[in-house]
Amino acid sequence: MIIRPVDRNDYEAWRPLWDGYNAFYGRAGETALPENITRQTWARFLDDREPVDALVAELDGKIVGLAHTIIHRSTTRLADVCYLQDLFTAPEARGQGVARALIDAAKQRAAAAGPDTCHCQIDPL
């Protein structure tokens, strides 16, 4: 399994996962997110000035998972916080450790920002 930052060429593989994630939360069909929100979200991942980041998981050359994080200020800490916004694994890849690997990679990216400047918080649902 490979966990890596999303690349601009990943859109076609990322999109079905994004749609599946949103469908899980009832955002499909008539309640789907407007297309401009999805397009803007994708653009944010590729903009170095944005605090939003995206990781993908690959198994056998196929993207099967996503994790989106946001580094932001906090009202309860001096250091920034890394928030795990979205996490989704393709149904056919579930049970293979994809989500755990994405969470671990998100934690590593947060820690790389510096232990004094970024606190990684993964809240259970």
MDAnalysis code that builds the backbone (N, CA, C; Angstrom):
import MDAnalysis as mda
import numpy as np

u = mda.Universe.empty(375, n_residues=125, atom_resindex=np.repeat(np.arange(125), 3), trajectory=True)
u.add_TopologyAttr("name", ["N", "CA", "C"] * 125)
u.add_TopologyAttr("resid", np.arange(1, 126))
u.add_TopologyAttr("resname", ["MET", "ILE", "ILE", "ARG", "PRO", "VAL", "ASP", "ARG", "ASN", "ASP", "TYR", "GLU", "ALA", "TRP", "ARG", "PRO", "LEU", "TRP", "ASP", "GLY", "TYR", "ASN", "ALA", "PHE", "TYR", "GLY", "ARG", "ALA", "GLY", "GLU", "THR", "ALA", "LEU", "PRO", "GLU", "ASN", "ILE", "THR", "ARG", "GLN", "THR", "TRP", "ALA", "ARG", "PHE", "LEU", "ASP", "ASP", "ARG", "GLU", "PRO", "VAL", "ASP", "ALA", "LEU", "VAL", "ALA", "GLU", "LEU", "ASP", "GLY", "LYS", "ILE", "VAL", "GLY", "LEU", "ALA", "HIS", "THR", "ILE", "ILE", "HIS", "ARG", "SER", "THR", "THR", "ARG", "LEU", "ALA", "ASP", "VAL", "CYS", "TYR", "LEU", "GLN", "ASP", "LEU", "PHE", "THR", "ALA", "PRO", "GLU", "ALA", "ARG", "GLY", "GLN", "GLY", "VAL", "ALA", "ARG", "ALA", "LEU", "ILE", "ASP", "ALA", "ALA", "LYS", "GLN", "ARG", "ALA", "ALA", "ALA", "ALA", "GLY", "PRO", "ASP", "THR", "CYS", "HIS", "CYS", "GLN", "ILE", "ASP", "PRO", "LEU"])
u.atoms.positions = np.array([
    [0.845, -1.172, 0.000],
    [0.000, 0.000, 0.000],
    [0.891, 1.237, 0.000],
    [0.494, 2.213, -0.788],
    [1.206, 3.487, -0.863],
    [0.249, 4.585, -0.408],
    [0.695, 5.407, 0.524],
    [-0.052, 6.588, 0.946],
    [0.749, 7.787, 0.470],
    [0.093, 8.698, -0.226],
    [0.802, 9.846, -0.795],
    [-0.143, 11.034, -0.921],
    [0.442, 12.223, -1.079],
    [-0.397, 13.396, -1.351],
    [-1.093, 13.241, -2.703],
    [-2.261, 13.808, -2.790],
    [-2.995, 13.783, -4.040],
    [-2.224, 14.572, -5.104],
    [-2.355, 14.142, -6.328],
    [-1.712, 14.783, -7.473],
    [-2.820, 15.265, -8.412],
    [-2.562, 16.336, -9.146],
    [-3.602, 16.881, -10.023],
    [-4.112, 15.850, -11.035],
    [-3.330, 14.835, -11.346],
    [-3.769, 13.789, -12.270],
    [-4.665, 12.737, -11.611],
    [-4.896, 12.854, -10.307],
    [-5.683, 11.868, -9.570],
    [-7.185, 12.152, -9.572],
    [-7.611, 13.237, -10.179],
    [-9.010, 13.652, -10.061],
    [-9.986, 12.535, -10.445],
    [-9.779, 11.899, -11.577],
    [-10.723, 10.877, -12.056],
    [-10.818, 9.688, -11.095],
    [-9.737, 9.353, -10.414],
    [-9.755, 8.254, -9.449],
    [-10.275, 8.719, -8.086],
    [-10.005, 9.976, -7.735],
    [-10.442, 10.542, -6.460],
    [-11.955, 10.772, -6.442],
    [-12.502, 11.205, -7.567],
    [-13.905, 11.629, -7.621],
    [-14.893, 10.542, -7.188],
    [-14.783, 9.298, -7.637],
    [-15.745, 8.289, -7.157],
    [-15.659, 8.061, -5.640],
    [-14.464, 8.182, -5.078],
    [-14.321, 8.051, -3.622],
    [-14.997, 9.227, -2.923],
    [-14.776, 10.414, -3.449],
    [-15.404, 11.621, -2.900],
    [-16.931, 11.499, -2.971],
    [-17.433, 11.041, -4.103],
    [-18.877, 10.861, -4.246],
    [-19.396, 9.795, -3.282],
    [-18.643, 8.711, -3.100],
    [-19.038, 7.673, -2.153],
    [-19.047, 8.182, -0.726],
    [-18.043, 8.975, -0.373],
    [-17.974, 9.589, 0.957],
    [-19.205, 10.454, 1.195],
    [-19.507, 11.304, 0.228],
    [-20.653, 12.195, 0.379],
    [-21.969, 11.424, 0.414],
    [-22.101, 10.371, -0.385],
    [-23.321, 9.563, -0.374],
    [-23.531, 8.931, 0.996],
    [-22.436, 8.496, 1.635],
    [-22.520, 7.920, 2.977],
    [-23.190, 8.887, 3.943],
    [-22.930, 10.180, 3.765],
    [-23.501, 11.205, 4.632],
    [-24.797, 11.798, 4.071],
    [-25.400, 11.122, 3.101],
    [-26.685, 11.560, 2.581],
    [-26.622, 12.658, 1.542],
    [-25.423, 12.919, 1.042],
    [-25.263, 13.959, 0.028],
    [-25.112, 13.290, -1.336],
    [-26.236, 12.853, -1.893],
    [-26.250, 12.194, -3.201],
    [-27.578, 12.513, -3.876],
    [-27.599, 12.379, -5.201],
    [-28.830, 12.659, -5.929],
    [-29.260, 14.102, -5.731],
    [-30.495, 14.307, -5.316],
    [-31.025, 15.668, -5.134],
    [-30.335, 16.417, -4.004],
    [-29.716, 15.698, -3.069],
    [-29.043, 16.351, -1.943],
    [-27.522, 16.412, -2.124],
    [-27.059, 16.089, -3.321],
    [-25.609, 16.103, -3.595],
    [-25.048, 17.516, -3.467],
    [-23.766, 17.563, -3.125],
    [-23.101, 18.862, -3.103],
    [-23.145, 19.481, -4.498],
    [-23.279, 20.788, -4.565],
    [-23.183, 21.430, -5.879],
    [-21.799, 21.171, -6.492],
    [-21.764, 21.040, -7.794],
    [-20.509, 20.752, -8.499],
    [-19.439, 21.784, -8.208],
    [-19.819, 23.055, -8.041],
    [-18.804, 24.088, -7.795],
    [-18.111, 23.883, -6.444],
    [-18.773, 23.274, -5.473],
    [-18.120, 22.985, -4.186],
    [-17.083, 21.887, -4.375],
    [-17.443, 20.842, -5.107],
    [-16.487, 19.761, -5.368],
    [-15.290, 20.292, -6.143],
    [-15.519, 21.084, -7.158],
    [-14.408, 21.633, -7.955],
    [-13.518, 22.534, -7.108],
    [-14.127, 23.365, -6.250],
    [-13.330, 24.260, -5.397],
    [-12.546, 23.455, -4.366],
    [-13.156, 22.418, -3.817],
    [-12.459, 21.555, -2.858],
    [-11.228, 20.938, -3.508],
    [-11.395, 20.413, -4.714],
    [-10.268, 19.819, -5.444],
    [-9.174, 20.865, -5.676],
    [-9.563, 22.056, -6.093],
    [-8.584, 23.124, -6.358],
    [-7.813, 23.485, -5.087],
    [-8.478, 23.469, -3.958],
    [-7.807, 23.791, -2.688],
    [-6.692, 22.799, -2.375],
    [-6.913, 21.518, -2.698],
    [-5.871, 20.520, -2.436],
    [-4.583, 20.828, -3.192],
    [-4.705, 21.460, -4.327],
    [-3.558, 21.713, -5.201],
    [-2.948, 23.099, -5.001],
    [-3.512, 23.887, -4.113],
    [-3.059, 25.255, -3.856],
    [-2.218, 25.277, -2.583],
    [-0.939, 25.549, -2.721],
    [-0.030, 25.563, -1.565],
    [-0.401, 26.612, -0.520],
    [-1.186, 27.603, -0.888],
    [-1.591, 28.651, 0.064],
    [-2.760, 28.212, 0.941],
    [-3.391, 27.105, 0.581],
    [-4.554, 26.611, 1.328],
    [-4.117, 25.700, 2.477],
    [-4.831, 25.737, 3.607],
    [-4.514, 24.835, 4.719],
    [-5.127, 23.447, 4.559],
    [-5.872, 23.232, 3.473],
    [-6.523, 21.949, 3.216],
    [-5.552, 21.043, 2.464],
    [-5.508, 19.785, 2.857],
    [-4.578, 18.847, 2.246],
    [-5.307, 17.532, 1.975],
    [-4.831, 16.788, 0.991],
    [-5.456, 15.507, 0.657],
    [-4.395, 14.438, 0.495],
    [-4.679, 13.284, 1.066],
    [-3.864, 12.086, 0.897],
    [-4.716, 11.038, 0.210],
    [-4.070, 10.177, -0.555],
    [-4.757, 9.039, -1.151],
    [-3.986, 7.767, -0.829],
    [-4.721, 6.670, -0.832],
    [-4.126, 5.347, -0.621],
    [-4.226, 4.584, -1.928],
    [-3.116, 3.946, -2.308],
    [-3.077, 3.123, -3.518],
    [-2.828, 1.669, -3.134],
    [-3.588, 0.785, -3.750],
    [-3.372, -0.661, -3.654],
    [-3.292, -1.184, -5.078],
    [-2.206, -1.841, -5.385],
    [-2.021, -2.400, -6.730],
    [-2.230, -1.354, -7.819],
    [-1.752, -0.134, -7.570],
    [-1.827, 0.930, -8.565],
    [-3.172, 1.618, -8.673],
    [-4.127, 1.258, -7.819],
    [-5.463, 1.857, -7.866],
    [-5.701, 2.662, -6.597],
    [-6.227, 3.869, -6.748],
    [-6.557, 4.700, -5.590],
    [-7.819, 4.144, -4.940],
    [-7.694, 3.770, -3.663],
    [-8.797, 3.113, -2.966],
    [-9.202, 3.820, -1.674],
    [-8.542, 4.929, -1.341],
    [-8.895, 5.634, -0.118],
    [-8.469, 7.077, -0.176],
    [-9.139, 7.895, 0.632],
    [-8.790, 9.309, 0.717],
    [-8.856, 9.777, 2.161],
    [-8.070, 10.770, 2.452],
    [-8.124, 11.474, 3.733],
    [-7.840, 12.936, 3.452],
    [-8.693, 13.804, 3.996],
    [-8.517, 15.240, 3.832],
    [-8.290, 15.848, 5.210],
    [-7.280, 16.683, 5.322],
    [-6.959, 17.325, 6.592],
    [-6.914, 18.837, 6.428],
    [-7.088, 19.510, 7.553],
    [-7.017, 20.968, 7.584],
    [-6.160, 21.354, 8.776],
    [-5.146, 22.157, 8.537],
    [-4.344, 22.728, 9.618],
    [-4.974, 24.089, 9.930],
    [-5.343, 24.281, 11.193],
    [-6.006, 25.545, 11.546],
    [-5.685, 25.960, 12.978],
    [-5.957, 27.203, 13.245],
    [-5.785, 27.733, 14.597],
    [-6.873, 27.148, 15.489],
    [-6.648, 27.246, 16.779],
    [-7.583, 26.703, 17.751],
    [-7.861, 27.735, 18.830],
    [-9.046, 27.688, 19.381],
    [-9.368, 28.576, 20.501],
    [-8.922, 27.992, 21.835],
    [-8.462, 26.751, 21.829],
    [-8.079, 26.107, 23.085],
    [-6.613, 25.724, 23.146],
    [-5.847, 26.102, 22.127],
    [-4.421, 25.768, 22.069],
    [-3.651, 26.909, 21.445],
    [-2.377, 27.003, 21.785],
    [-1.507, 27.974, 21.129],
    [-1.014, 27.443, 19.797],
    [-0.824, 26.132, 19.734],
    [-0.355, 25.504, 18.504],
    [-1.527, 25.273, 17.558],
    [-1.210, 25.173, 16.282],
    [-2.230, 24.826, 15.301],
    [-2.689, 23.392, 15.517],
    [-3.830, 23.054, 14.946],
    [-4.420, 21.725, 15.058],
    [-4.567, 21.135, 13.665],
    [-4.272, 19.865, 13.545],
    [-4.505, 19.142, 12.301],
    [-5.828, 18.389, 12.461],
    [-6.817, 18.795, 11.697],
    [-8.148, 18.206, 11.780],
    [-8.368, 17.242, 10.627],
    [-8.747, 16.023, 10.946],
    [-9.079, 15.038, 9.925],
    [-10.518, 15.294, 9.504],
    [-10.687, 15.906, 8.349],
    [-12.000, 16.317, 7.861],
    [-12.769, 15.154, 7.241],
    [-12.137, 14.438, 6.312],
    [-12.811, 13.384, 5.562],
    [-11.930, 12.143, 5.513],
    [-12.562, 10.985, 5.587],
    [-11.857, 9.707, 5.501],
    [-12.795, 8.719, 4.827],
    [-12.312, 8.056, 3.766],
    [-13.170, 7.108, 3.052],
    [-12.305, 6.060, 2.373],
    [-12.799, 4.817, 2.411],
    [-12.151, 3.691, 1.738],
    [-13.154, 3.061, 0.787],
    [-12.720, 2.736, -0.413],
    [-13.580, 2.044, -1.373],
    [-14.069, 0.739, -0.759],
    [-15.326, 0.384, -0.974],
    [-15.867, -0.839, -0.369],
    [-15.017, -2.080, -0.619],
    [-14.461, -2.222, -1.813],
    [-13.680, -3.424, -2.131],
    [-12.337, -3.477, -1.406],
    [-11.912, -2.366, -0.820],
    [-10.619, -2.325, -0.129],
    [-10.766, -2.290, 1.391],
    [-11.974, -2.330, 1.873],
    [-12.187, -2.264, 3.325],
    [-11.668, -3.527, 4.006],
    [-11.209, -3.354, 5.240],
    [-10.675, -4.469, 6.004],
    [-9.219, -4.775, 5.699],
    [-8.576, -3.919, 4.903],
    [-7.177, -4.137, 4.519],
    [-6.232, -3.106, 5.138],
    [-6.727, -2.328, 6.093],
    [-5.878, -1.364, 6.784],
    [-5.713, -0.032, 6.076],
    [-6.537, 0.236, 5.078],
    [-6.406, 1.482, 4.315],
    [-6.686, 2.697, 5.200],
    [-7.793, 2.690, 5.916],
    [-8.143, 3.830, 6.762],
    [-7.075, 4.061, 7.832],
    [-6.615, 3.011, 8.463],
    [-5.578, 3.148, 9.496],
    [-4.312, 3.743, 8.905],
    [-3.922, 3.302, 7.718],
    [-2.719, 3.834, 7.070],
    [-2.899, 5.312, 6.735],
    [-4.078, 5.705, 6.300],
    [-4.337, 7.122, 6.000],
    [-4.293, 7.962, 7.277],
    [-4.879, 7.461, 8.354],
    [-4.841, 8.185, 9.631],
    [-3.404, 8.322, 10.118],
    [-2.640, 7.251, 10.044],
    [-1.238, 7.305, 10.471],
    [-0.448, 8.308, 9.636],
    [-0.695, 8.342, 8.336],
    [0.004, 9.289, 7.469],
    [-0.402, 10.721, 7.797],
    [-1.673, 10.939, 8.114],
    [-2.120, 12.282, 8.503],
    [-1.428, 12.716, 9.790],
    [-1.291, 11.790, 10.738],
    [-0.584, 12.104, 11.979],
    [0.876, 12.444, 11.712],
    [1.511, 11.686, 10.831],
    [2.917, 11.942, 10.503],
    [3.085, 13.310, 9.842],
    [2.167, 13.669, 8.954],
    [2.248, 14.979, 8.298],
    [2.064, 16.105, 9.303],
    [1.166, 15.907, 10.262],
    [0.962, 16.909, 11.302],
    [2.209, 17.049, 12.159],
    [2.796, 15.928, 12.541],
    [4.005, 15.956, 13.362],
    [5.164, 16.597, 12.614],
    [5.213, 16.427, 11.303],
    [6.290, 17.015, 10.502],
    [6.231, 18.538, 10.515],
    [5.051, 19.081, 10.809],
    [4.920, 20.534, 10.895],
    [5.614, 21.063, 12.142],
    [5.984, 20.157, 13.044],
    [6.703, 20.536, 14.256],
    [5.873, 20.253, 15.483],
    [6.440, 19.569, 16.440],
    [5.683, 19.190, 17.640],
    [5.194, 20.401, 18.436],
    [5.866, 21.538, 18.296],
    [5.446, 22.722, 19.038],
    [4.443, 23.564, 18.264],
    [4.257, 23.251, 17.005],
    [3.380, 24.096, 16.202],
    [2.131, 23.397, 15.720],
    [2.057, 22.087, 15.870],
    [0.884, 21.377, 15.351],
    [0.515, 20.224, 16.263],
    [-0.698, 20.245, 16.724],
    [-1.233, 19.149, 17.535],
    [-2.188, 18.363, 16.664],
    [-1.985, 17.071, 16.543],
    [-2.855, 16.234, 15.735],
    [-3.978, 15.703, 16.607],
    [-5.192, 16.004, 16.205],
    [-6.348, 15.562, 16.965],
    [-7.259, 14.761, 16.055],
    [-7.424, 13.502, 16.370],
    [-8.333, 12.634, 15.638],
    [-9.462, 12.316, 16.621],
    [-10.621, 12.921, 16.418],
    [-11.745, 12.711, 17.319],
    [-12.582, 11.535, 16.847],
    [-12.943, 10.630, 17.757],
    [-13.830, 9.524, 17.369],
    [-15.223, 10.060, 17.095],
    [-15.953, 9.377, 16.229],
    [-17.342, 9.790, 15.929],
    [-18.247, 9.476, 17.087],
])
